[in-house]
Amino acid sequence: MSNEIMLERVESIMKSLLDEVEYDEVTRLFNTLSGGKRLRAKLIFKIANTHEDAPLLSAIVELIHAASLLHDDVIDDATIRRGVASVNATEDSKTAIMLGDILYSKGFSSLVAFDKDIAQCIADSVTALSKGEMMDVVMSESFNDDADLYLEMLYFKTATLIEAAAKSAAILEGKDASSYALYGKNLGLSFQIIDDILDIVSDTATLGKPALHDYVEGKCTLPYIYLYQDLNEQEKQKLKSLHKKELSSQESLWIKEKMNEHKSIERSFALAQELSNDAIAVVDDADLKVIIETMMKRSF
Amino acid sequence: MSNEIMLERVESIMKSLLDEVEYDEVTRLFNTLSGGKRLRAKLIFKIANTHEDAPLLSAIVELIHAASLLHDDVIDDATIRRGVASVNATEDSKTAIMLGDILYSKGFSSLVAFDKDIAQCIADSVTALSKGEMMDVVMSESFNDDADLYLEMLYFKTATLIEAAAKSAAILEGKDASSYALYGKNLGLSFQIIDDILDIVSDTATLGKPALHDYVEGKCTLPYIYLYQDLNEQEKQKLKSLHKKELSSQESLWIKEKMNEHKSIERSFALAQELSNDAIAVVDDADLKVIIETMMKRSF
């Protein structure tokens, strides 16, 4: 099945599942969402491409992912999602919460049709991602210089559902679950690290938001943590004092120059590269190699 | 097992399930919640009292119920829940959304251990209750005089999880699932109708909120729908004009007097009584009879 036909199939199953809710308002709201890259669906298809349940599993995982984004946007007060206005912006936060709850629960109830090990794997990952979202919010309240803690949060918030998608597809197809789980986990982690880098190095027009937005929002991403480690005591205090504040162009420039000087971006990118290499090493699959390489390249 | 020991067991399982999330912040927040009556847990214990999985099933259903209340309070801007400040009031809306997501997903992932028919029954009811919440919000935007539509919304929003609790407990214990499902559904519907009546007939001190609060919030509950049917054209317009508005004491009095005149409360109570009678008729169980009778009596 070509990528296009496969993705159309997934969209159509997602719509059918939501039609089962039998409420026009849900269908209307769902149709306003931008589908995004459908990375998780593509991953499931690449890994379990011959299995008849791959389209349904993909649709369920994408419903759950869409639900998590709806709630994320409310929690982060984000008004833009994938280049279009978010549901909390076009409708209101309440609608985004309720639609998210419907997508989550419909995803879960459709999951019951699968074998227990698959249902458990996906369901557990949703608990982990909800925990990750809370960790992200709690950690944004103060400056964090602990890289391990940051990566743990990233794992829960971003990587766990991608890991579960890859692992459950491997279970479905009778492939080695732990290798594909590791691939998915590392793909998710590198993906998010690249996202964090892009928030710093891209220009405002490309980002659709001001650069260094993460730090202004309180998110101490990896480049900031690495930079902090390399600064002298006085500079450390200065970086901390800029945390969660609107930045003047001078202050932004200082951060970027210091990152240049200490190669904080390069160090972050190197970690993403290392995680990607490990991911490719465990699965001997040309298509999965292309997925991760394309993702790494979107940055530069 | 006595009621007290049973409920302590359920509380302790709920805490253990949340401890598995391994995030102290979740445990801390969960401990601030008031447990409430645990109606659903009591119901499961009454129906499946000899089954070893009854405590776990009860804990899961109560986690899901607690999650739905957390999100309800955000959606309704409610600052009081069971006599104590709601999480969206003491912390913030974001925290209530995130904690709700964690309780929902932990509930779902624990459900996977059960047979598919039980997991499906509970999971489907969560989709229904999310749909009911959205119907409630959408219907509150304009005056509704359709009693069937109102009862359909009540079914989804309030009765469906109670129905699922009773039905899944019956499946667990090998009792007749459809009878217990009907009992649960009717218990849920009468419960909510009584709640709606109390919002009108109780005094402010007992309610902890102004009387007629529902109507001010836009909720056209059964007594208003019945009253509307019995008013003349001019009075119909007056009632409609007061919908979703702050009411003067004169306006409140007019509504109450008209309800007295047309016996709108009595008609609503009669429907709750009829639903309760039907519930008792299908299950030959003294304990379940007591549960529904106690619930009906809390009003007057």
Interface residues (C-beta under 8 A of the other chain):
Chain A: V21 E22 Y23 E25 V26 H71 V74 I75 S93 K94 T95 I97 M98 L99 D101 I102 Y104 S105 K106 F108 S109 L111 V112 A113 K116 A119 Q120 A123 D124 V126 T127 L129 S130 K131 E133 M134 M135 V137 V138
Chain B: V21 E22 Y23 E25 V26 H71 V74 I75 S93 K94 T95 I97 M98 L99 D101 I102 Y104 S105 K106 F108 S109 L111 V112 A113 K116 A119 Q120 A123 D124 V126 T127 L129 S130 K131 E133 M134 M135 V137 V138
